[in-house]
Amino acid sequence: MNNQARLQALSQFLKGKRARIAPQAVGLNGGLRRRTPGLRREEVAQLAGLSTTWYTWLEQGRDIQASASVLENVASALQMTTDERKYLFSLALDKSSNMLPAASVEEQPQISPSLAKILEQLRYCPTIISDRHCNIVGWNEAARHVFLDFEQIPEHQRNMIALLFDRKEFRRLAVNWKDFAADFLAIFRAYYGQYMEDDWYETFLREMKSTYPDFNPLWEESKVSSAPQVVLEFRHARGGKMLFELSSLIVQGSTELRCSIYTPVQDSATEVKLMALMERAKE
């Protein structure tokens, strides 16, 4: 990410956070004459103990120096989560926690035999393994039946973010597709802030914005989460209503991989439906 892109991302993030905080949530009077939702810049500056001019410059993406203590005050004023604070610091201080070059084609992550065994054992828990670009590098049989047959998709097209917007199967599957997509974008944004030196992200974002009109509104929501834990409701074409809890785990190693496990919600009929779905496929 070049300096201009970094500052633009910082500006977009701060504006998005400010717009989503109700004045009442921070002890301010909402009033009747607000033209836009959320807090005003001067209110954020007041809460953070800063001058309005300085905070305005920060939010406008001007190339100014910000100390860690000042950024901490801004993060507190905007009620940021731990992941959002990390993202803010990465952008504002122009630092990333992992200065790794973009992976070449020859360096694409490989599924180890032990991880392959884990995938196999999670028989009725759809599981997807992805890299820091959200490229899908592994999946189990349950994931193939619930989501897509990833084997039939060319390897260079197996990006989870792109597939969410491109494939009608995903759009039909999730009862609330926008929330489903927003959770993946929150993970993607966490990577984006963590690996700022990787120009791949800027190229990918430009392609997504130009190809899918509904991508940018969701991206501009600026949600950040390294591992969202949510309950998802799917309406499967052949399995009907299914409820899953998503757990996102990081696989430690030379290449960072993410293991996204969809566990059938307890006391629902999801696991039974998935078992029947997989059995019918064998016939």
C-alpha positions in Angstrom: 0.0 0.0 0.0 1.6 3.3 -1.0 1.4 6.4 1.2 -1.6 8.0 -0.6 -3.6 4.8 -0.4 -2.7 4.4 3.3 -3.9 7.9 4.1 -7.1 7.4 2.1 -7.8 4.2 3.9 -7.3 6.0 7.2 -9.6 8.8 6.2 -12.4 6.4 5.1 -12.0 4.3 8.3 -12.3 7.3 10.7 -15.3 8.8 8.8 -17.0 5.4 8.9 -16.5 5.0 12.6 -17.6 8.5 13.4 -20.8 8.1 11.3 -21.8 4.9 13.2 -21.7 6.3 16.7 -24.8 7.9 18.1 -24.2 11.1 20.2 -26.2 9.6 23.0 -23.8 6.6 23.2 -21.0 9.0 24.3 -23.1 11.2 26.6 -23.9 14.0 24.1 -27.2 15.5 23.2 -28.3 14.3 19.8 -30.2 17.5 19.0 -32.7 18.0 16.2 -30.6 19.8 13.6 -28.0 17.1 12.6 -27.8 16.7 8.8 -25.7 13.5 9.0 -25.8 10.5 11.3 -23.2 10.0 14.0 -20.8 12.4 15.7 -19.4 15.7 14.4 -15.7 16.1 13.9 -15.5 18.7 16.7 -17.3 16.2 19.1 -14.7 13.5 18.4 -11.9 16.1 18.9 -13.5 17.1 22.2 -13.8 13.5 23.4 -10.2 12.8 22.4 -8.8 16.0 24.0 -7.6 17.3 20.6 -8.1 20.5 18.6 -10.8 20.3 16.0 -8.3 21.4 13.3 -5.8 18.6 14.1 -8.5 15.9 14.2 -9.9 17.2 10.9 -6.5 17.0 9.3 -6.2 13.4 10.5 -9.6 12.4 9.2 -8.9 14.1 5.9 -5.9 11.9 5.4 -3.3 14.6 5.6 0.3 13.4 6.1 0.7 14.5 9.7 2.6 12.8 12.6 0.4 11.2 15.3 1.8 9.7 18.5 0.6 6.5 19.9 -1.0 8.2 22.9 -3.0 10.6 20.7 -4.2 7.7 18.5 -5.2 5.8 21.7 -7.4 8.8 22.6 -9.0 8.8 19.2 -9.6 5.1 19.4 -11.3 5.5 22.8 -13.4 8.4 21.6 -14.6 6.4 18.7 -15.2 3.3 20.9 -12.9 1.1 18.8 -12.5 -2.6 19.4 -9.1 -4.2 19.8 -9.0 -5.2 16.1 -10.1 -1.7 15.0 -7.4 -0.1 17.2 -4.7 -2.3 15.6 -6.0 -1.3 12.2 -5.9 2.4 13.2 -2.4 2.2 14.4 -1.2 0.3 11.3 -2.6 3.0 9.0 -1.7 6.1 11.1 1.8 5.0 12.1 2.6 3.5 8.7 3.6 0.2 10.3 2.6 -3.4 9.9 3.2 -6.2 12.3 4.4 -8.6 9.6 6.6 -7.1 6.9 6.2 -10.0 4.4 6.5 -9.7 0.7 3.6 -10.8 -1.5 3.6 -14.5 -2.1 4.7 -15.6 -5.5 2.9 -18.3 -7.5 5.6 -20.8 -6.4 5.2 -19.9 -2.7 1.4 -20.5 -2.5 0.5 -22.1 0.8 0.2 -25.9 0.9 -2.0 -27.9 3.2 0.1 -30.1 5.5 -0.8 -33.8 6.0 -1.8 -33.0 9.6 -4.1 -30.2 8.5 -5.5 -32.4 5.8 -6.3 -34.9 8.5 -8.1 -32.3 10.6 -10.2 -31.3 7.6 -11.2 -34.9 7.1 -12.1 -35.4 10.7 -14.4 -32.4 10.7 -16.8 -34.5 8.8 -20.0 -32.6 9.4 -18.5 -29.2 10.0 -18.0 -27.4 6.7 -14.4 -26.1 6.9 -12.4 -23.8 4.6 -8.7 -23.0 4.7 -7.7 -19.6 3.3 -4.5 -17.5 3.1 -4.0 -13.9 3.9 -5.4 -12.8 0.5 -8.6 -14.9 1.3 -7.6 -17.3 -1.4 -9.1 -20.7 -0.7 -6.4 -23.3 -0.4 -8.3 -26.2 1.2 -11.7 -27.4 2.1 -13.5 -30.5 3.3 -16.3 -32.6 1.8 -19.0 -30.9 4.0 -17.9 -27.4 2.7 -18.2 -28.7 -0.9 -21.8 -29.7 -0.3 -22.9 -26.6 1.6 -21.1 -23.9 -0.4 -19.5 -24.8 -3.8 -17.6 -27.6 -5.4 -14.4 -25.6 -5.2 -12.6 -28.2 -7.3 -14.6 -27.1 -10.3 -13.4 -23.5 -9.9 -10.0 -22.6 -11.5 -7.4 -22.2 -8.8 -6.7 -18.5 -9.7 -10.4 -17.7 -9.2 -10.7 -19.4 -5.7 -10.8 -16.1 -3.7 -13.5 -16.1 -1.1 -14.2 -12.3 -1.3 -14.6 -12.4 -5.1 -16.7 -15.6 -5.0 -19.1 -14.0 -2.5 -19.9 -11.2 -5.0 -19.6 -13.2 -8.2 -21.4 -16.5 -7.5 -25.2 -16.6 -7.3 -24.9 -19.7 -5.1 -23.5 -17.6 -2.3 -26.0 -14.8 -2.7 -28.9 -17.3 -2.5 -27.4 -19.3 0.3 -27.1 -16.8 3.1 -30.5 -15.5 4.5 -28.8 -12.1 5.1 -26.1 -12.1 2.4 -25.0 -8.5 3.2 -24.1 -9.5 6.8 -22.4 -12.7 5.5 -20.3 -10.7 3.1 -19.6 -7.9 5.6 -18.1 -10.4 8.1 -15.6 -11.7 5.4 -14.8 -8.1 4.5 -14.1 -7.4 8.1 -11.5 -10.2 8.1 -10.1 -8.9 4.8 -9.7 -5.4 6.1 -7.8 -6.7 9.1 -5.4 -8.4 6.7 -5.3 -5.2 4.6 -4.1 -3.1 7.6 -1.7 -5.8 8.7 0.1 -6.2 5.4 0.3 -2.7 4.1 3.4 -3.3 2.1 1.7 -5.9 -0.1 0.5 -4.1 -3.2 -1.7 -7.0 -4.1 -4.5 -5.6 -1.9 -4.7 -2.3 -3.7 -4.9 -4.1 -7.1 -7.6 -6.5 -5.8 -9.7 -3.7 -4.3 -9.6 -1.7 -7.6 -10.8 -4.8 -9.5 -13.6 -5.5 -7.0 -14.9 -1.9 -7.0 -14.9 -1.7 -10.8 -16.5 -5.1 -11.3 -19.2 -5.3 -8.5 -21.3 -2.2 -7.8 -22.5 -3.5 -4.4 -18.9 -4.1 -3.2 -17.9 -0.5 -2.4 -20.9 0.3 -0.1 -20.1 -2.7 2.1 -16.3 -2.0 2.0 -16.9 1.6 3.1 -18.6 0.4 6.2 -15.0 -0.1 7.4 -15.7 -3.1 9.7 -12.6 -4.7 11.1 -12.4 -8.1 12.8 -9.6 -10.7 12.9 -12.0 -13.5 13.9 -15.7 -12.8 14.0 -17.8 -15.3 15.8 -21.3 -15.3 14.4 -24.4 -17.5 13.9 -25.3 -17.8 10.2 -28.6 -18.9 8.8 -28.4 -20.6 5.4 -31.3 -21.6 3.0 -29.7 -24.5 1.2 -31.3 -25.4 -2.2 -31.4 -29.1 -1.2 -30.9 -29.1 2.6 -33.3 -26.3 3.6 -32.8 -24.2 6.6 -29.4 -24.6 8.3 -27.8 -22.8 11.2 -24.0 -22.7 11.7 -21.7 -21.0 14.2 -18.6 -19.7 12.6 -15.3 -20.1 14.4 -12.2 -18.6 12.7 -8.8 -20.0 13.8 -5.3 -19.0 12.7 -3.0 -21.9 11.7 0.5 -21.0 12.9 3.5 -21.6 10.6 5.7 -20.1 8.0 2.6 -19.0 6.0 -0.4 -17.6 7.9 -3.5 -19.7 7.1 -7.0 -19.3 8.4 -9.3 -22.2 9.3 -13.0 -21.2 9.1 -15.1 -23.8 10.7 -18.9 -23.8 10.4 -20.3 -25.9 13.3 -24.0 -26.9 13.2 -25.9 -25.1 15.9 -26.7 -27.4 18.8 -30.3 -28.4 19.2 -31.0 -27.5 15.5 -31.6 -30.1 12.8 -28.6 -28.8 10.8 -26.2 -31.7 11.4 -28.9 -34.3 10.5 -29.8 -32.4 7.3 -26.1 -32.1 6.4 -25.6 -35.9 7.0 -28.6 -36.7 4.8 -27.4 -34.3 2.1 -24.0 -35.9 1.9 -25.4 -39.4 1.9 -27.8 -38.6 -0.9 -24.8 -37.4 -3.0 -23.2 -40.8 -2.8 -26.2 -42.5 -4.3 
